[in-house]
Every structure is written in structure tokens, then in C-alpha cells.
Amino acid sequence: MGLEKNLIIGISAYSVILSISQLLMKKGLALVHSESKGWEWGRLLLQRELILGLLLQCSCVLLWIFLLRIHKLSLMFPLAAGMSFALITIGSNVWLGERPTARGLMGMVLILGGIILLQEVNL
């Protein structure tokens, strides 16, 4: 498997894990906040979605460090940011019921187009 395929697979895995972790943390925080009148740190620390999201964040850091050793940051970061943005937008719509605006959807399409251009230029 070539270096380019490794990069795409690695960044895709990173983006999926990062997006899932963000969605889990948001869901966990929403559950704690809806069950109480404010922030109760004890309840936060026992919220399983939040804990799982934090653990996934830690795994993202380790994967990022591994990928950073062998790939260019100037290529990795835009790809990861764009993919994560799109996945989080879609996931928050499906899982959390958040509705993106028409401008938000157009921005996501433009970002994804930029990812495709960046991939063809730099790989």
C-alpha cells in the first residue's frame, strides 16, 4: 500500500474517531445539563457518553502523532479538518437533531470540494 493510501486511510480513521468523540461528548453534556439545573461536576465525571468521547479524543491524539511522524502537516491538517467538519455536521444532524442552515450546507460542499482539490495537488 502506497504512502498516499496510508495517508487517506489514516486521516479518514482520525476524522471518524474525532467526529464520534465530539458527538458523544455533546450528547453526554446535554444529558447532564438536562437532568440538573446547572453543571454538577460529579455527574459529568460519571456520564458514560462523555467519558467515552474523552477516551476517543485521547486515541485521536495518539493516531495524530503517529500520522504526523510520516506525513506533511500542511497536507494532513486541511484534510482532517475538512473531513471532520463534514462528518460532525452530518452526525449532529442525524444523531443530535441539529439542523444546518443552507449556508452551512453550502460551506460544507465548498470545503469538501477544497479537500478534493488539495488531494489532487499534494498527493
Residue frames relative to the residue before (quaternion, step in Angstrom):
aa qw qx qy qz dx dy dz
M 1.0000 0.0000 0.0000 0.0000 0.00 0.00 0.00
G 0.4332 -0.7340 0.4679 0.2338 3.56 -0.82 1.01
L 0.6900 -0.4808 0.3563 0.4071 3.51 -1.32 0.32
E 0.6449 0.5325 -0.3252 0.4413 3.59 0.99 -0.83
K 0.6579 0.4936 -0.3157 0.4731 3.59 0.95 -0.83
N 0.6213 0.5351 -0.3367 0.4629 3.57 1.03 -0.76
L 0.6405 0.5244 -0.3204 0.4605 3.56 1.01 -0.82
I 0.6781 0.4877 -0.2981 0.4621 3.60 0.81 -0.95
I 0.6592 0.4935 -0.3112 0.4745 3.60 0.93 -0.85
G 0.6719 0.5087 -0.2930 0.4516 3.58 0.90 -0.92
I 0.6867 0.4628 -0.2840 0.4833 3.58 0.87 -0.92
S 0.6208 0.5299 -0.3448 0.4636 3.60 1.04 -0.70
A 0.6545 0.4974 -0.3108 0.4770 3.59 0.91 -0.88
Y 0.6400 0.5270 -0.3186 0.4595 3.57 0.93 -0.90
S 0.6931 0.4913 -0.2812 0.4464 3.58 0.83 -0.99
V 0.6443 0.5087 -0.3218 0.4718 3.58 0.99 -0.78
I 0.6753 0.4844 -0.2985 0.4692 3.60 0.85 -0.95
L 0.6476 0.5161 -0.3170 0.4624 3.59 0.94 -0.87
S 0.6707 0.5029 -0.3024 0.4537 3.58 0.90 -0.90
I 0.6500 0.5029 -0.3163 0.4739 3.58 0.93 -0.86
S 0.6511 0.5160 -0.3263 0.4510 3.59 0.95 -0.83
Q 0.6492 0.5131 -0.3205 0.4610 3.60 0.96 -0.80
L 0.6638 0.5021 -0.3005 0.4658 3.57 0.96 -0.87
L 0.6484 0.5116 -0.3174 0.4659 3.58 1.00 -0.79
M 0.6622 0.4979 -0.3170 0.4617 3.58 0.91 -0.86
K 0.6439 0.5117 -0.3261 0.4660 3.60 0.96 -0.80
K 0.6492 0.5093 -0.3121 0.4709 3.58 0.96 -0.87
G 0.6622 0.5102 -0.3021 0.4582 3.60 0.92 -0.89
L 0.6641 0.4942 -0.3007 0.4737 3.57 0.95 -0.86
A 0.6421 0.5180 -0.3241 0.4629 3.58 1.00 -0.78
L 0.6471 0.5195 -0.3234 0.4546 3.58 0.98 -0.78
V 0.6694 0.4878 -0.3006 0.4729 3.58 0.91 -0.88
H 0.6809 0.4972 -0.2942 0.4500 3.57 0.88 -0.92
S 0.6801 0.4885 -0.3035 0.4546 3.60 0.98 -0.77
E 0.6769 0.5003 -0.2883 0.4565 3.60 1.16 -0.53
S 0.7766 0.2592 -0.1440 0.5559 3.60 1.20 -0.28
K 0.5647 -0.6095 0.4408 0.3396 3.54 -1.30 0.10
G 0.7900 0.0711 -0.0443 0.6074 3.56 1.21 0.11
W 0.6781 -0.4617 0.3648 0.4404 3.51 -1.25 -0.38
E 0.0505 -0.7656 0.6414 0.0018 3.51 -0.80 1.07
W 0.3778 -0.7757 0.4576 0.2148 3.56 -0.27 1.28
G 0.6159 0.5527 -0.3528 0.4367 3.59 1.01 -0.68
R 0.6680 0.4850 -0.2922 0.4829 3.56 0.99 -0.83
L 0.6081 0.5539 -0.3497 0.4484 3.58 1.06 -0.71
L 0.6998 0.4886 -0.2727 0.4440 3.54 0.87 -0.98
L 0.7043 0.4325 -0.2614 0.4985 3.60 1.21 -0.36
Q 0.5056 0.6576 -0.4201 0.3681 3.60 1.25 -0.04
R 0.3844 -0.7811 0.4409 0.2186 3.60 -0.36 1.23
E 0.6265 0.5264 -0.3583 0.4495 3.62 1.00 -0.68
L 0.6515 0.5143 -0.3059 0.4663 3.55 1.00 -0.85
I 0.6594 0.5040 -0.3050 0.4671 3.60 0.92 -0.91
L 0.6573 0.4972 -0.3105 0.4737 3.60 0.92 -0.87
G 0.6353 0.5292 -0.3223 0.4610 3.59 1.00 -0.79
L 0.6607 0.5002 -0.3024 0.4710 3.57 0.98 -0.83
L 0.6417 0.5111 -0.3236 0.4714 3.59 1.02 -0.76
L 0.6454 0.5015 -0.3214 0.4782 3.57 1.02 -0.75
Q 0.5959 0.5531 -0.3571 0.4598 3.60 1.10 -0.66
C 0.6401 0.5213 -0.3161 0.4676 3.58 0.99 -0.85
S 0.6585 0.4914 -0.3170 0.4737 3.59 0.95 -0.81
C 0.6020 0.5523 -0.3561 0.4537 3.60 1.12 -0.61
V 0.6355 0.5256 -0.3319 0.4579 3.58 0.96 -0.83
L 0.6666 0.4967 -0.3045 0.4651 3.58 0.91 -0.87
L 0.6519 0.4964 -0.3134 0.4800 3.60 0.97 -0.83
W 0.6356 0.5321 -0.3289 0.4524 3.60 0.97 -0.82
I 0.6476 0.5109 -0.3183 0.4671 3.59 0.93 -0.87
F 0.6408 0.5204 -0.3203 0.4648 3.58 0.96 -0.85
L 0.6917 0.4736 -0.2812 0.4670 3.59 0.87 -0.94
L 0.6389 0.5570 -0.3183 0.4247 3.56 1.03 -0.82
R 0.5895 0.5865 -0.3649 0.4188 3.58 1.15 -0.56
I 0.8212 0.2856 -0.1137 0.4807 3.60 0.98 -0.76
H 0.7478 0.3385 -0.2118 0.5304 3.61 1.23 -0.13
K 0.5850 -0.5906 0.4342 0.3471 3.55 -1.27 0.44
L 0.4914 -0.6633 0.4875 0.2843 3.56 -0.92 0.96
S 0.6462 0.5491 -0.3199 0.4226 3.59 0.99 -0.84
L 0.6804 0.4206 -0.2803 0.5306 3.58 1.23 -0.33
M 0.6680 0.5379 -0.3026 0.4157 3.57 0.91 -0.93
F 0.6999 0.5118 -0.3032 0.3953 3.56 0.72 -1.05
P 0.6821 0.4638 -0.3260 0.4619 3.65 0.75 -0.83
L 0.6381 0.5231 -0.3347 0.4551 3.59 0.98 -0.75
A 0.6872 0.4799 -0.2823 0.4667 3.57 0.86 -0.97
A 0.6644 0.5072 -0.3130 0.4510 3.59 0.90 -0.87
G 0.6828 0.4938 -0.2874 0.4554 3.57 0.90 -0.90
M 0.6707 0.4868 -0.2993 0.4728 3.55 0.92 -0.90
S 0.6555 0.5101 -0.3111 0.4619 3.58 0.96 -0.86
F 0.6212 0.5440 -0.3369 0.4525 3.58 0.98 -0.83
A 0.6864 0.4790 -0.2854 0.4669 3.57 0.85 -0.96
L 0.6815 0.4920 -0.2970 0.4531 3.59 0.86 -0.91
I 0.6566 0.4977 -0.3140 0.4718 3.59 0.98 -0.80
T 0.6280 0.5301 -0.3375 0.4591 3.60 1.01 -0.76
I 0.6775 0.4725 -0.2839 0.4870 3.58 0.92 -0.92
G 0.6810 0.5042 -0.2872 0.4467 3.59 0.88 -0.94
S 0.6636 0.4934 -0.3163 0.4650 3.59 0.97 -0.78
N 0.6095 0.5307 -0.3458 0.4767 3.57 1.17 -0.54
V 0.7296 0.4418 -0.2397 0.4638 3.57 0.79 -1.06
W 0.7971 0.3632 -0.1663 0.4528 3.59 0.72 -1.08
L 0.7849 0.3203 -0.1587 0.5061 3.57 1.01 -0.82
G 0.4596 -0.7085 0.4294 0.3199 3.57 1.26 -0.16
E 0.4189 0.6860 -0.4866 0.3423 3.60 1.20 0.38
R 0.2306 -0.7924 0.5543 0.1080 3.57 -0.82 0.98
P 0.3186 -0.7487 0.5435 0.2065 3.60 -0.64 1.07
T 0.4950 -0.6331 0.5018 0.3199 3.55 -1.19 0.54
A 0.6668 -0.4742 0.3754 0.4353 3.56 -1.28 0.18
R 0.6344 0.5207 -0.3230 0.4712 3.59 1.05 -0.76
G 0.6375 0.5321 -0.3203 0.4559 3.55 1.02 -0.81
L 0.6575 0.4946 -0.3046 0.4800 3.58 0.98 -0.83
M 0.6427 0.5076 -0.3263 0.4720 3.59 0.98 -0.79
G 0.6343 0.5254 -0.3259 0.4641 3.58 1.00 -0.77
M 0.6390 0.5206 -0.3252 0.4636 3.57 1.00 -0.81
V 0.6383 0.5143 -0.3252 0.4714 3.60 0.98 -0.81
L 0.6594 0.5027 -0.3096 0.4654 3.60 0.94 -0.84
I 0.6444 0.5114 -0.3236 0.4674 3.58 0.98 -0.82
L 0.6600 0.4970 -0.3124 0.4689 3.59 0.90 -0.86
G 0.6186 0.5259 -0.3380 0.4759 3.60 1.08 -0.70
G 0.6440 0.5197 -0.3105 0.4676 3.57 1.03 -0.79
I 0.6143 0.5384 -0.3423 0.4643 3.58 1.06 -0.72
I 0.6508 0.5096 -0.3156 0.4659 3.57 0.94 -0.87
L 0.6604 0.4942 -0.3115 0.4719 3.61 0.93 -0.84
L 0.6520 0.5213 -0.3091 0.4556 3.56 0.93 -0.90
Q 0.6407 0.5308 -0.3226 0.4512 3.56 0.98 -0.85
E 0.6951 0.4776 -0.2854 0.4553 3.59 0.87 -0.89
V 0.6703 0.5000 -0.2988 0.4599 3.59 1.05 -0.71
N 0.8026 0.3613 -0.1643 0.4454 3.59 0.78 -1.03
L 0.6591 0.4790 -0.3389 0.4704 3.62 1.08 -0.39
